[in-house]
Amino acid sequence: LEEMLRCGPSTDSCGIAVGTNFGAHRTLGELHAVARAAGSSALSPMGAPNFCINLIASHAAIKYGARRFNLTLTTPQAAGLDALATAARELMHGRCQQALAGAVEEGVVFQRVVL
């Protein structure tokens, strides 16, 4: 990414699109377990930033100076493809001159959740 941004047009013309299917799954599970066991008043506000689904795209945009857009798509099973399509559409319509698109997942262990 650093090489692309260094060799390409100004970062003012770059956008970032990230896809994730289960990006906050573990965090949601932890928050759910705490709320079920001790009530919502036991949830710490310090954990809230970890729940921000756009954290990855936002951090990359800040770190590399991408100014056009930064977004995270969370469509089930196809988020990475949606991120690629979104970046391509932005390029096609001239809304940016370069775009970074990809997908990211955390390790997910599925377990039965009782509501």
N, C-alpha and C positions, 0 to 999 in steps of 0.2 A: 504494500500500500504506500509506504513512504516513497519508494522508487517511482510509482505511478504518479503520485502527487508532485514529486520533484521534477519529473520529465514532462508532464502534461501541462495543460493550461493552468491558470491560476486556481487555487483551491476555492476561490469565490464562485467558480463554475462547477463545483463537484457536489454530488449528492450521495447519500448512503441509504440503502434499503436492506434490512435484515429480516429474515423469516425465522419463526420458531413455532413448533407445535406444542411443546411442553416446557417452555423456557422458565416458567415460575412454578412448576409442579411441586418441587420439594418445599419451596417457601410457603406455598399455599397449604400444603399438608401440615407443616409445622404450625402455622397460624391457626389452622382448623383444630389441631390437637390441643393447643393451649386454650383456645376459646371454649372447646367442649369440656375440658377438665376444670378450668378455673373461671370461666366467664370472660366476656370481652374486656373487662377492666384489667385483666391480667396481661393483655397484649401491650408490648412495649412500642412506643413511637420510634424507638431507635431501629426497629426492624423494617419500618415502612420503606426506606429507600431501596432495600433489597427486593421489594415487590414490584418496583417500577419496571414494567416490561420493556420500555424503550431505553433502558439503561445502556445496553451494548451499543446501539446506533448513536445515541447521544454522546457517549464517551468517545467513540471513534471520531465523530464530527468535531468535538472540541479538541481532541488531541491532534488531529491532522488538519484542522481548519476548514473542513468542508462546510460550505455556507448555503448551498441550494436547498437541500432537504435532508432530514434524517428521520427515518421511521422504522418501526418494527411491525411486521405483519404477523398475526397469530391465527391464521386460518388452519383448521385441522387437516393434517396429512399432506398439505401442499404449500406450506408457508414459504419454503425456499424457492419453489417455482413462482409463487406470487411475488416474491421479492425481485426475482429476475425480470418478470414481466413488467413490474412497476418501474424498475430502473430503465428498461428498454423503452417503455412508453414515455418516460420523462425525457430521454435522449431524443426520441423520434419527434417529439413536439417542441424541441429546442429549449426546454426548461433547464437543461444543464449541458455541459460539454463533455463531462465524464461522470461515471457513476460506479460505485462499488456496490455489489449485490452479493448476498450469500445467505447462509442459514447456520444456525447454532442451536444446540440442544444441551441440556444438562443431563447427567446420568439419571435415568428414571427407573425406579423400582415400583412397579404397579402393585398396589395392595388394595384390599377392599376397604372402602370408606363408608362408615355408618353415619348417616346424618341424624 
